[in-house]
Amino acid sequence: MIQISRTKILISFLLATCVFHSAHAATQYDTVILNGRVIDPETGTDETLNIGIIKGSIASMSSKPLAGKRVIDASNKVVAPGFIDVHSHTPTLLGQHANLLDGVTTQLDLEAGSYPISFYGEHYKAGAQLNYGSSVGHFAVRIKVIEGVDQPYIFVGRKGTTVPGAAWIQPATAEQITEMRHLVNLGLDEGGLGIGVLLDYMTEAVSDAELKMLFEVASDRNVPIYIHVRRGYTGDPAGLLEAIKLATQTKAALFVCHITHNAMGNVAKWLKMIDTANANGANITTETLSYAAGGTSISADVFRRRDWQKIFDITYEDVQWVATGEWLTEETWNKYAKEHPNGMVNHHYVKEDWVETALRWPGMMVSTDALPAFDLDIMTNPNISGTFSRVLGHYVRERGILSLAEAIKKLSYNQAKWMENASPIFAKKGRLQVGADADIVIFDPSTVAANATYGKPYLKPTGIDHVLVAGRHIVENGLRLEGRYPGKKLLNTRANNE
């Protein structure tokens, strides 16, 4: 009698298993990615799997065959979470196109930010192919309060902000600081992903009281503050220590922008200072670029009001005029500064070993710091087209600085995990897991490489074969597809509910 019961149980189990596998095999996914080397930075998954996508989310990850309406063969390719750029200044159609071909599925401006948040992404009003969002821009708030001018982003249409205006050099009164506090809070109410502070661009204008107010708001609203710290001479850490002290006092989450470009040869010391602060209870992180130059306005505070040649240890001949790619002389520098004060320059001072030191830091993020790009005939810097592929090709395959898994973590997961400080939306990004957003990049690890250079910034990478945003195929066999716009504006929702 017992034997018969056991037999019945076994038969029932086998029947149930068959039904389960039949149902699994019969599921018709919107898109299936087959036979790829799937790397998930959070769980450590690194194996050949098939991925099934339904309605913009990953619905299945299996070693068993899956059927889909659309099938992508990823044999001999790496399947990774879409790359997240937390520091971009090019929410334009051309910027979007270049980023997508480099594997970027989420493009954020968190250093400069915008105000009001509703303005950000004006070039995407007809639809976006990638996700985008911004912090609340302290610079825009400051311009509104001190100059009475609405300058919602660093450019409106194609016209850039005026530098230097009063907001960039004039200290604020106590009443103006109070008004700024109110507007920054309004920006967070509207969905800003933290607070962006271009402190180095107004280094003598922002008082201790004003800066502390910004940290207090970030802490009160439980969102990160992103700071381009005040720059000292050749890696002087005073600007970093100022920010660390405020982060420690207020408990605000602090993001130090492009550490390599400020710390210079002291990058290891700066990272150690951050580690020490974090060990004592702070919440601080940072980023690096993968191209070894800085890009900014020729009218930036560091060029107008300080001894930039001593600070960067370079001279005129180390600087390029972005619009033409030409190398400058003292004569052409002065000419452009006078005639085109909003023009951009690339100043070449960053050393390769600084970048390599930064990349080895476990919590490091990689970002572009891409300059605004509007037209293929008007040059920009190569960061826009090759930042992420350069890491995979140059620093992983050629230099061996990182493993593939380590690199992917620093191109996607570290950003997503940090951005959970700003919005729960990011808990589903930067990962390849069931339930995660299907923002995915598929690349060939044996060929992936950046081709963009200074002077030829729009050359697309090699080896970035497919990019999906919200499960929709946007880059296919290295070519961007027009006519699909699954990108969403990402907003902070948590700050309104806590």
Sequence and secondary structure as in RCSB ss.txt:
>XXXX:A:sequence
MIQISRTKILISFLLATCVFHSAHAATQYDTVILNGRVIDPETGTDETLNIGIIKGSIASMSSKPLAGKRVIDAS
NKVVAPGFIDVHSHTPTLLGQHANLLDGVTTQLDLEAGSYPISFYGEHYKAGAQLNYGSSVGHFAVRIKVIEGVD
QPYIFVGRKGTTVPGAAWIQPATAEQITEMRHLVNLGLDEGGLGIGVLLDYMTEAVSDAELKMLFEVASDRNVPI
YIHVRRGYTGDPAGLLEAIKLATQTKAALFVCHITHNAMGNVAKWLKMIDTANANGANITTETLSYAAGGTSISA
DVFRRRDWQKIFDITYEDVQWVATGEWLTEETWNKYAKEHPNGMVNHHYVKEDWVETALRWPGMMVSTDALPAFD
LDIMTNPNISGTFSRVLGHYVRERGILSLAEAIKKLSYNQAKWMENASPIFAKKGRLQVGADADIVIFDPSTVAA
NATYGKPYLKPTGIDHVLVAGRHIVENGLRLEGRYPGKKLLNTRANNE
>XXXX:A:secstr
 HHHHHHHHHHHHHHHHHHHHHHHHH EEEEEEEEEEEE TTT  EEEEEEEEETTEEEEEESS  EEEEEEE T
T EEEE EEESBB   SHHHHHHHHHTTEEEEEEEEEEESSGGGTTGGGTT  SSEEEEEEEHHHHHHHHHH   
  SSEETTEE  SS HHHH    HHHHHHHHHHHHHHHHTT  SEEE GGGGTTTS HHHHHHHHHHHHHHT  E
EE     STT THHHHHHHHHHHHH   EEES HHHHHGGGHHHHHHHHHHHHHTT  EEEEE SSS EEEETTS
HHHHSS HHHHHT  GGGEEETTT  B  HHHHHHHHHH TT EEEE    HHHHHHHHHSTT EE   B     
TTS   THHHHHHHHIIIIIIIIT SS HHHHHIIIIIHHHHHHTTT GGGGGSS  STTSB  EEEE TTT B 
  BTTBTT   BSEEEEEETTEEEEETTEE SS     B    GGGT 
